Amino acid sequence: MRENEVFHAPMDAEMRFYDSVKRGDYETVKSLYRPLGGEGFGVLSKNPIQNLKYHLVIAIAFMTRFCIEGGMQSEAAYSLSDVYIRQADLCTTEEQIQKLHREAIREFTLKMEQIAKGRRFWSKPVVQCKEFIYANLTRNFLISEMADTVGFTVPYLSRLFHKETGMTIRSYIMKRRLEEAAKLLLYSDYEAADIAHLLAFSSHSHFIQMFKREYGVTPRQYRETGKNRLLLHQEGKGEGYEEALE
C-alpha cells in the first residue's frame, strides 16, 4: 500500500496537470507545474541535456493529445507540437530546455482557454469546415467540395461560417495558409518559393503579396528577424519570452 501511495501520488498530480492544460485553467497549471528532471522523472539518457530533451518531447506529446481531446483541432495541435520539438532540438543548456518547457505549457494552456471561451459559438458544421481546411491546406479545393462534405449548400455554409467566425471562408483559408507559411519560414529550410507551392498559392509573387499584407514584412524579412528572435530567446536575452511558472 505504501508503494502504491508513493507511485500514485505523483501520477495523480501529473494527470491533474495535463487535465488543467486541457481545460485552459492556467492558474491551476501554474500551481501544479514542476520543472523537468526533478523527483519522479526517469533517466532516459546518461547525457543530462539529452535526458531533459526526451522528457520535454514526452511532455509536449502529452499536452498535444490532451488538448486534442479537449477540442483543439488535431492539425493545429500537431503543428504546435512540431514547432516546440524543433526548438527543443536546438537547445544546448538545461536553462533553455526548461524555458522552452514553460513556454510550451503556457501556449497550449492559453490556446485551450481561448477554445473554451469560444466553443459555444462553433456549431458542428463550422468545426468540420475548420478540420477540412487544416487537412487540405496543401491543395486548392472548391468550397462546394467542403460544403458537400459537411452536408450543406455553399450559400448556407458561407453565411453560417461568417456568422460564427466573423470571417469569410476564403479569408479564413488564407489566414491559416499564411500562419502555416510563417511556421515553415522559422522552423524549416524551405525556400519561400517552395513554401508558396507547398501551400497552394497561385504564384510566388502572390504569396509574397499576401504575406506582407498579413505580417507587414516579406517572407525573407520575417525569416531573418524571426530567427534572430529565436536565437535571443535560446540565449535567454529575449524580452517577454514567457511568463514564469515557478
Secondary structure, 3 states (H helix, E strand, C coil): CHHHHHHHHHHHHHHHHHHHHHHCCHHHHHHHCCCCCCCCCCCCCCCHHHHHHHHHHHHHHHHHHHHHHCCCCHHHHHHHHHHHHHHHHHCCCHHHHHHHHHHHHHHHHHHHHHHHHHHHHCCHHHHHHHHHHHHCCCCCCCHHHHHHHHCCCHHHHHHHHHHHHCCCHHHHHHHHHHHHHHHHHHHCCCCHHHHHHHCCCCCHHHHHHHHHHHHCCCHHHHHHHHHHHHHHHHCCCCCCCCCCCC
